[in-house]
């Protein structure tokens, strides 16, 4: 079967297919016992580029494993996932027409800031 969509490799700033970024405060501590927050207002941006996996790798595979990226939920401002998909409408091929091709730019944002 022909796939009707594919990731666009090299679409992100580091030439990967998918970019996962987070912004968080440099220091953040919450004490729920007395309702206090200690937050350093300096913002850190952290990104990792990822490639789609053809299969789930086993520990012995040479596939890249993305275990060095930790979301800092307790001081998180936002998380952004960005990728591009190319799609083709193959139904027009039945009528001997040139197929319609599309590129979708997709951004998913989880925003905890007050400014949205």
N, C-alpha and C positions, 0 to 999 in steps of 0.2 A: 504494500500500500504506500502511496505517496503521502508524505506529510504535507499539510497545507499551511504550516507556519514554522518558523525557525528563529532562534535568537540571533541578533546581529552581533557578531564577535568584533571586538575592537571599538565598540560604540562609546565606552566610558573613557574618562580621562586617563586611566591606566591601561587601556586597551583590552579590558575584560568585557564579558557579555553583561554582567550584572554588577552594580555598585551598591554596597550597603554602607551607609554613613550614619553616625550618631553625633549629636552635640550634647555635651553635658558640662556641668559646673566642675571646676577643678577640685573643689572640696565640698562635700555635702554630708551633713549628718542630721538625722531626725531622732528626737527623743520623744516618743509618744507618751511616756509617763508624765511629763510636765509640759507637753505641747510646745516644745522649742525646736527651732530650726537653725542650724549653723551652716551658712552657704557662702562660699567664696564666689563672687560674681564673675571671675574669669572663666570664659567659655573655651572648652577644648573640642576640637573636631577630629574625629577618627573615622577612617574609611577603609574598606577592604573590597578588592575586586574579586569576583567569583566567576567561574565558568560553570555552565550547566553540566550535570553528571549524566552520563549515559546509563549508569547503573549505580546502585548504592555500593560504595567500595567496602571491601573487607579490610581488616587491619594489615593484611599482607600485600594489598594492592599498592601500586605506585601512584594512585590517583591523589590529587591534592586533598588534604583534610583541613577544614577551616575551624580549628578548635582554639585558635589564639585570639579570637575576637569575642570579647565579653561585653554584653550590654550592661551599662551601669544604671540600673533602674532607679536606685535611690537618689541619684542626682541628674537624671536624664531630662533633657529639654526636648529633643526630637530625634526621630529615626526616619531616614529616607531610604527607600529602595527604588533604584532606577534601572530600567532596561528597555531595549527596543526589540520588537518582534516584526519580522517580515512575513507577510501572508500573501497567498495567491488564490485567486478564485479560478479553480480548474474546470468549472462547469462550462466556461466559454470554449474550452478546447473541443468539446463534443461537436460544436458547430463550426469547427475549423477557424476559430477566431483567436486572436492574440489574448492570452489570459490577463485579467486585471491583477496588478500587483500593488500591495499597500505596505507602508512602514508605519507601525504604531509606536509612539514614544510613551512609555508608561512610567509614572511616578506615583509611588505610594508613600504617604507621609503620616506618621504618628506624631502628633504635635501636643506637647504638654505645656507650651509656653502660654503666657497670658495675652500675647499680642495677636493671636489669630482671631 
